[in-house]
């Protein structure tokens, strides 16, 4: 209980510390599985991309496992991700890479209809995570990362840390807490920004073949709620659906996963609001 109480104090301390964030790709959901079920993934364990939501949640992986994802969103933007997990001794390790790019951004220095020039924007995040058991019912996790941003000819980098806890009151119920992207500022040209520190509290419950989940997410002085779940059919097919509240650009999502031995292919569909287009996310997850 003292560990949980200390972690909650860290969360409370971080609440007012970061707002008006930059490097917004860090707040994007990753993985077709989590996106398909509404991003409610703080308490989901033993998946390589669990580290993106809670570094403690990678615990439970007992073999070499990886997941690679592709997402083209808002028509002209793409988001790539890759995670590799393995267990050594009593610790599960994870290496996570995220890359986002926006191409051909139009810039105008006058009121003309045609752009004066175009430029690109690239973002990169590289994180190393470790998760370990504190007690029979409590798992802790830590990530350390490097973040890079380039907009036109301007570039800078930052450093970040993630902290996470997984609590299992029973074999069917999992509770997750995490604080992501506690780090240094990043400056592009003369504009200095915080990276988007995110607080997450979630729960997942397993009921036979159905596993629903709920997340409460806080960043940029706003609170969001994520609902979702997945249903397994004969360990071959997974159906997912989810919903988010509080966002201006997204709410509903759905997806499916196809399992063949040690390989799973996941797909998620996320329609954006305000005529921003649709997102089709694909992920490949494997274990050796």
C-alpha positions as CSV (number, residue, x, y, z in Angstrom):
1,X,0.0,0.0,0.0
2,X,2.9,2.4,0.7
3,X,4.2,1.8,-2.8
4,X,0.7,2.6,-4.3
5,X,0.4,5.7,-2.1
6,X,3.8,7.0,-3.1
7,X,3.0,6.5,-6.8
8,X,-0.3,8.4,-6.4
9,X,1.6,11.3,-4.8
10,X,3.9,11.4,-7.9
11,X,0.8,11.5,-10.1
12,X,-0.7,14.4,-8.1
13,X,2.6,16.3,-8.2
14,X,2.7,16.0,-12.0
15,X,-0.9,17.2,-12.5
16,X,-0.3,20.9,-12.6
17,X,3.3,20.7,-13.8
18,X,2.9,20.3,-17.6
19,X,0.5,22.1,-20.0
20,X,0.6,23.6,-23.4
21,X,2.6,20.7,-24.7
22,X,4.5,20.2,-27.9
23,X,5.6,17.0,-29.7
24,X,2.0,16.0,-29.8
25,X,2.7,12.7,-31.6
26,X,3.6,11.3,-28.2
27,X,-0.1,11.5,-27.2
28,X,-1.2,9.4,-30.1
29,X,-2.5,5.9,-29.4
30,X,-0.3,3.2,-30.9
31,X,-1.1,-0.4,-31.9
32,X,-4.1,-1.6,-33.8
33,X,-5.3,-3.7,-30.8
34,X,-5.4,-0.8,-28.3
35,X,-6.8,1.6,-30.9
36,X,-9.5,-0.8,-31.9
37,X,-10.7,-1.0,-28.3
38,X,-10.8,2.8,-27.8
39,X,-7.3,3.2,-26.4
40,X,-8.3,1.8,-23.0
41,X,-5.1,-0.1,-22.5
42,X,-3.4,1.1,-19.2
43,X,-4.3,-2.2,-17.4
44,X,-3.7,-4.6,-20.4
45,X,-0.6,-6.7,-19.8
46,X,1.9,-9.0,-21.6
47,X,1.8,-7.2,-25.0
48,X,4.9,-5.6,-26.5
49,X,3.1,-2.3,-27.1
50,X,1.7,-2.3,-23.6
51,X,4.9,-0.2,-22.8
52,X,3.4,2.7,-24.7
53,X,0.5,2.9,-22.1
54,X,2.1,1.6,-19.0
55,X,5.7,0.3,-18.7
56,X,4.7,-2.1,-15.9
57,X,2.2,-3.8,-18.2
58,X,4.9,-5.6,-20.3
59,X,5.4,-8.0,-17.4
60,X,4.1,-11.4,-18.2
61,X,5.9,-11.7,-21.5
62,X,8.0,-14.9,-21.2
63,X,9.5,-15.1,-24.7
64,X,10.9,-12.8,-27.3
65,X,7.9,-10.9,-28.6
66,X,7.5,-8.0,-31.1
67,X,4.9,-5.8,-32.6
68,X,5.1,-3.5,-35.6
69,X,2.4,-1.1,-36.6
70,X,1.5,1.3,-39.5
71,X,-1.0,4.1,-39.4
72,X,-1.8,6.7,-42.0
73,X,-4.0,9.3,-40.3
74,X,-5.5,12.7,-41.2
75,X,-4.9,11.9,-44.9
76,X,-1.3,13.2,-45.2
77,X,0.3,12.0,-42.0
78,X,1.8,8.6,-41.1
79,X,2.8,7.0,-37.8
80,X,5.1,4.0,-37.6
81,X,5.8,2.0,-34.4
82,X,7.8,-1.0,-33.3
83,X,8.3,-2.8,-30.0
84,X,10.5,-5.7,-29.0
85,X,10.2,-7.4,-25.6
86,X,12.1,-10.2,-23.9
87,X,12.6,-11.6,-20.4
88,X,16.0,-11.9,-18.7
89,X,16.0,-13.2,-15.2
90,X,13.1,-11.7,-13.2
91,X,12.8,-8.5,-15.4
92,X,11.0,-8.1,-18.7
93,X,12.6,-5.5,-21.0
94,X,11.1,-3.6,-23.9
95,X,12.6,-1.4,-26.7
96,X,10.0,0.9,-28.3
97,X,10.3,3.1,-31.3
98,X,7.8,5.6,-32.7
99,X,8.1,7.7,-35.8
100,X,5.7,10.3,-37.1
101,X,5.9,12.3,-40.3
102,X,3.9,15.0,-42.0
103,X,4.9,15.8,-45.6
104,X,4.4,18.7,-47.9
105,X,3.2,21.2,-45.3
106,X,2.3,24.4,-47.1
107,X,3.7,27.7,-45.9
108,X,2.6,31.2,-47.0
109,X,4.3,34.5,-46.2
110,X,1.8,36.4,-48.3
111,X,-2.0,36.3,-48.9
112,X,-1.5,34.4,-52.2
113,X,-3.5,31.2,-52.9
114,X,-0.4,29.3,-53.8
115,X,2.1,28.4,-51.0
116,X,5.5,30.1,-51.0
117,X,7.2,26.9,-50.1
118,X,6.5,23.5,-48.5
119,X,8.3,21.7,-45.7
120,X,8.2,18.4,-43.7
121,X,7.9,17.5,-40.1
122,X,9.5,14.4,-38.4
123,X,9.2,13.1,-34.9
124,X,11.0,10.2,-33.3
125,X,10.8,8.5,-29.9
126,X,13.1,5.8,-28.6
127,X,12.4,4.3,-25.2
128,X,13.9,1.5,-23.1
129,X,11.6,-0.1,-20.5
130,X,11.9,-2.6,-17.7
131,X,9.2,-4.2,-15.5
132,X,9.5,-6.4,-12.4
133,X,7.5,-7.8,-9.6
134,X,7.4,-5.9,-6.3
135,X,5.1,-8.3,-4.6
136,X,2.7,-11.1,-5.6
137,X,0.0,-8.5,-6.6
138,X,2.1,-5.5,-7.6
139,X,4.3,-4.9,-10.7
140,X,6.3,-1.8,-11.3
141,X,7.8,-0.5,-14.6
142,X,10.2,2.3,-15.7
143,X,11.0,3.7,-19.2
144,X,13.8,6.0,-20.2
145,X,13.6,7.7,-23.6
146,X,15.0,10.1,-26.1
147,X,12.7,12.3,-28.2
148,X,13.6,14.1,-31.4
149,X,11.6,16.7,-33.4
150,X,12.4,18.4,-36.7
151,X,10.2,21.0,-38.4
152,X,11.6,22.4,-41.6
153,X,15.3,23.2,-40.8
154,X,14.7,23.5,-37.0
155,X,15.4,20.6,-34.7
156,X,15.8,19.7,-31.1
157,X,15.6,16.8,-28.7
158,X,14.4,16.0,-25.2
159,X,14.7,13.3,-22.6
160,X,11.8,11.6,-20.8
161,X,10.9,8.9,-18.3
162,X,7.7,6.8,-17.7
163,X,6.6,5.2,-14.5
164,X,3.9,2.5,-14.1
165,X,2.2,0.2,-11.7
166,X,0.0,-2.9,-12.3
167,X,-2.1,-4.1,-9.4
168,X,-3.9,-7.4,-9.6
169,X,-6.5,-7.7,-6.7
170,X,-7.7,-11.0,-8.3
171,X,-6.9,-13.2,-11.2
172,X,-9.6,-11.6,-13.3
173,X,-9.2,-7.9,-12.4
174,X,-6.2,-5.7,-13.3
175,X,-5.7,-2.1,-12.3
176,X,-3.0,0.1,-14.0
177,X,-1.5,3.5,-13.2
178,X,1.1,5.3,-15.2
179,X,2.6,8.7,-15.7
180,X,4.2,9.0,-19.2
181,X,6.7,11.5,-20.6
182,X,8.1,13.2,-17.5
183,X,10.9,15.1,-19.2
184,X,12.8,18.1,-20.4
185,X,11.5,20.9,-22.6
186,X,11.9,21.0,-26.4
187,X,12.6,24.1,-28.5
188,X,11.8,24.6,-32.1
189,X,13.1,27.9,-33.5
190,X,12.3,30.3,-30.6
191,X,9.2,28.4,-29.3
192,X,9.9,26.3,-26.2
193,X,7.3,23.6,-25.2
194,X,6.9,20.8,-22.6
195,X,6.5,17.3,-23.9
196,X,3.0,16.0,-23.3
197,X,3.1,14.4,-19.8
198,X,0.2,12.1,-19.6
199,X,-1.4,10.5,-16.5
200,X,-3.4,7.3,-17.0
201,X,-5.6,5.2,-14.6
202,X,-7.2,2.1,-16.0
203,X,-8.9,-1.2,-15.1
204,X,-9.5,-4.4,-17.1
205,X,-11.7,-7.4,-16.2
206,X,-11.6,-10.8,-17.8
207,X,-15.0,-12.5,-18.0
208,X,-14.7,-15.8,-19.9
209,X,-13.9,-14.8,-23.6
210,X,-14.7,-11.1,-23.0
211,X,-12.4,-8.5,-21.6
212,X,-13.7,-5.0,-21.1
213,X,-11.5,-2.0,-20.0
214,X,-11.9,1.6,-18.8
215,X,-9.2,4.3,-18.8
216,X,-9.2,7.8,-17.4
217,X,-6.5,9.9,-19.2
218,X,-5.3,13.4,-18.2
219,X,-3.0,15.6,-20.3
220,X,-2.8,19.3,-21.4
221,X,-5.1,20.2,-18.5
222,X,-7.9,18.1,-20.0
223,X,-9.4,14.8,-18.8
224,X,-10.6,12.1,-21.2
225,X,-12.4,8.8,-20.7
226,X,-11.8,5.7,-22.8
227,X,-14.1,2.6,-22.9
228,X,-13.4,-0.6,-24.8
229,X,-13.1,-4.3,-24.9
230,X,-12.3,-7.4,-26.9
231,X,-14.0,-10.7,-27.5
232,X,-12.2,-13.9,-28.4
233,X,-13.8,-16.4,-30.7
234,X,-12.1,-19.9,-30.5
235,X,-8.7,-18.3,-30.0
236,X,-8.6,-17.6,-33.7
237,X,-10.5,-14.3,-34.1
238,X,-10.6,-11.2,-31.8
239,X,-13.3,-8.6,-32.2
240,X,-12.8,-5.1,-30.6
241,X,-14.7,-1.9,-30.2
242,X,-14.2,1.3,-28.1
243,X,-15.3,4.8,-27.5
244,X,-13.6,8.0,-26.2
245,X,-15.1,11.1,-24.6
246,X,-13.7,14.6,-24.4
247,X,-11.8,14.7,-27.7
248,X,-12.7,17.2,-30.5
249,X,-11.5,14.9,-33.3
250,X,-12.2,11.3,-32.4
251,X,-14.6,9.0,-30.4
252,X,-15.6,5.6,-31.8
253,X,-13.2,2.9,-33.1
254,X,-13.4,-0.8,-33.9
255,X,-11.1,-3.6,-35.1
256,X,-10.3,-7.2,-35.3
257,X,-7.4,-9.6,-34.8
258,X,-6.6,-12.8,-36.6
259,X,-4.4,-15.4,-34.7
260,X,-2.4,-18.1,-36.4
261,X,-0.1,-20.0,-33.9
262,X,2.4,-17.4,-32.7
263,X,1.5,-14.7,-35.1
264,X,-1.4,-12.2,-34.8
265,X,-2.5,-9.6,-37.4
266,X,-4.6,-6.7,-36.1
267,X,-6.6,-4.1,-37.8
268,X,-8.3,-1.0,-36.4
269,X,-10.6,1.6,-38.0
270,X,-10.7,5.1,-36.4
271,X,-12.9,7.7,-38.2
272,X,-12.0,11.2,-37.3
273,X,-14.5,14.0,-36.9
274,X,-14.6,17.4,-38.5
275,X,-13.9,16.0,-42.0
276,X,-10.3,15.0,-41.0
277,X,-10.6,11.6,-42.7
278,X,-10.3,8.0,-41.6
279,X,-7.5,6.1,-40.1
280,X,-6.7,2.4,-40.9
281,X,-4.2,0.9,-38.6
282,X,-2.4,-2.4,-39.1
283,X,-0.2,-4.3,-36.6
284,X,1.8,-7.5,-36.7
285,X,2.6,-9.2,-33.4
286,X,4.7,-12.3,-33.0
287,X,6.4,-14.4,-30.3
288,X,9.5,-16.7,-30.6
